[in-house]
Amino acid sequence: MRLLCLVCLCLVLSATVHAAPRTVDWLDLLPEEDYQAMLEMPEIGHDGKTEAPGDFTQNMRQRDDLPAVMYSTRVVESFDKQQVKIAGFPVPLETNENGDYTSFFLVPYAGACIHVPPPPPNQIILVDYPQGIAIDDIYEAFWMSGTLHIDQTSNALADASYRVDADQVWVYDGE
């Protein structure tokens, strides 16, 4: 009987450790004050400026003419160290010896900073994925699941307020 109870306890604990990640929306990552500011923000246009090349070789840093919320690094602290699943578009950063991407930014919309202004840092996730994945098209969405961390990251390309240690990355399948 004790053995049966021990086995049942192990199964229950194992199930909680391997629970499915919480599916989150990009808006979930915005603190309430930033969410409200986004709702009240005027439309941002190109103003006739020449578009940057479509390959992310241009810097994703924020422009001076954007509203303050577009620079926000504020985060939702309750997401720290949570298992999450989120869909987005990749901005490739680093590859392994096979040419697979092991580090990339995940952003909420395709072509961020190519044809439209970049998202604020609290809408950019730095993804660490040692296994690596081929990214052939930055306009193709991906699902990503893993442990989300509050981690202000800055590099030559962009600033991110979140980082994920990814367990799995796959092409977006709608579900």
C-alpha positions in Angstrom: 0.0 0.0 0.0 2.8 2.4 0.8 4.5 1.6 -2.4 1.3 2.4 -4.3 0.9 5.8 -2.4 4.6 6.6 -3.2 4.1 5.8 -6.9 0.9 8.0 -7.0 2.7 10.9 -5.3 5.6 10.7 -7.8 3.2 10.7 -10.7 1.4 13.8 -9.3 4.6 15.6 -8.7 5.9 14.7 -12.1 2.8 16.0 -13.7 3.0 19.4 -12.0 6.7 19.8 -12.9 5.9 19.1 -16.6 2.7 21.1 -16.7 1.9 22.7 -20.0 3.2 26.3 -20.4 0.8 29.1 -20.1 -0.1 30.6 -23.5 0.4 34.3 -23.3 -0.5 37.2 -25.6 1.9 40.1 -26.2 -0.5 42.4 -24.5 -0.2 40.3 -21.3 3.4 41.4 -21.1 2.4 45.1 -20.9 1.9 46.6 -17.4 -1.6 48.3 -17.2 -0.2 51.9 -17.6 1.6 50.9 -20.8 -1.5 49.1 -22.1 -3.6 52.2 -21.6 -0.9 54.4 -23.2 -0.9 52.1 -26.2 -4.7 52.4 -26.5 -4.4 56.2 -26.4 -1.4 56.5 -28.7 -1.9 58.3 -32.0 -1.4 56.5 -35.3 2.3 56.2 -36.2 3.1 56.6 -39.9 6.1 56.6 -42.2 5.8 60.3 -42.9 7.2 59.7 -46.3 10.6 58.5 -45.0 12.6 56.0 -47.0 12.2 52.4 -45.7 15.2 50.5 -44.4 16.3 47.4 -46.3 14.2 44.4 -45.3 17.0 42.4 -43.6 17.3 43.8 -40.1 20.8 45.2 -40.8 19.5 48.6 -39.7 19.4 49.3 -36.0 16.1 48.5 -34.2 16.7 51.3 -31.6 13.8 53.6 -31.0 13.4 56.8 -32.9 13.2 60.2 -31.2 9.8 61.0 -32.7 7.9 58.2 -31.0 5.7 58.5 -27.9 7.3 57.7 -24.5 5.4 54.3 -24.2 7.4 53.1 -27.3 10.6 53.3 -25.1 9.1 51.5 -22.1 11.1 48.9 -20.2 8.4 48.3 -17.6 7.4 44.7 -17.2 4.8 42.5 -15.5 6.8 41.0 -12.6 4.4 38.1 -12.1 5.7 36.5 -15.3 9.3 36.1 -14.0 10.4 32.5 -14.1 7.0 31.3 -15.5 6.6 28.6 -18.2 5.1 30.4 -21.2 4.2 29.8 -24.8 4.0 32.7 -27.1 3.9 33.2 -30.9 5.8 35.9 -32.7 8.2 36.8 -35.4 12.0 36.2 -35.2 14.8 38.7 -35.6 17.9 36.5 -36.0 21.0 37.2 -33.9 23.4 34.3 -33.5 23.9 30.9 -35.2 25.6 27.7 -34.4 28.1 25.8 -36.6 25.1 24.4 -38.6 23.7 27.8 -39.4 20.7 27.3 -37.1 19.8 30.3 -34.9 20.5 29.8 -31.2 19.7 33.4 -30.3 17.0 35.7 -31.7 14.6 38.4 -30.7 10.9 37.5 -30.8 8.7 40.4 -31.7 4.9 40.7 -31.9 4.6 41.7 -35.6 6.4 40.8 -38.8 9.0 43.2 -40.1 9.4 45.1 -36.9 11.6 48.1 -37.6 11.8 47.4 -41.3 8.5 48.9 -42.5 7.2 50.1 -39.1 8.7 51.4 -35.9 10.2 48.8 -33.6 8.2 47.6 -30.6 9.1 48.9 -27.1 11.6 46.8 -25.1 8.8 45.3 -23.1 7.4 43.9 -26.3 10.7 42.3 -27.4 11.9 38.9 -26.0 15.4 37.7 -26.3 15.2 34.0 -27.0 18.1 31.6 -26.0 17.7 28.3 -27.8 20.9 26.3 -27.7 19.4 23.5 -29.9 19.0 26.1 -32.7 16.4 26.4 -35.4 16.5 27.4 -39.1 15.0 30.8 -39.8 14.6 31.2 -43.5 11.9 33.9 -43.5 11.5 36.6 -40.9 7.9 37.0 -42.0 7.1 33.5 -40.9 5.7 33.3 -37.3 7.0 30.9 -34.7 5.7 29.5 -31.5 8.2 29.4 -28.6 7.9 27.8 -25.2 10.2 28.0 -22.2 11.0 29.9 -19.0 10.4 33.6 -19.2 12.7 35.9 -17.2 12.6 39.6 -16.4 15.9 40.6 -17.9 16.8 43.9 -19.4 19.1 43.1 -22.3 20.7 45.6 -24.6 22.9 45.0 -27.7 23.8 46.9 -30.8 20.5 45.9 -32.5 17.8 46.4 -29.8 16.8 46.5 -26.1 14.6 43.7 -24.7 12.9 43.6 -21.3 12.2 39.9 -21.3 14.4 36.8 -22.0 13.3 33.2 -22.5 15.3 30.0 -22.1 13.4 28.2 -24.8 12.6 24.5 -24.5 11.0 24.3 -27.9 10.6 26.6 -31.0 8.5 25.6 -34.0 6.8 27.2 -37.0 3.4 28.7 -36.0 0.6 26.3 -36.8 -2.3 28.4 -35.5 -2.7 26.4 -32.3 
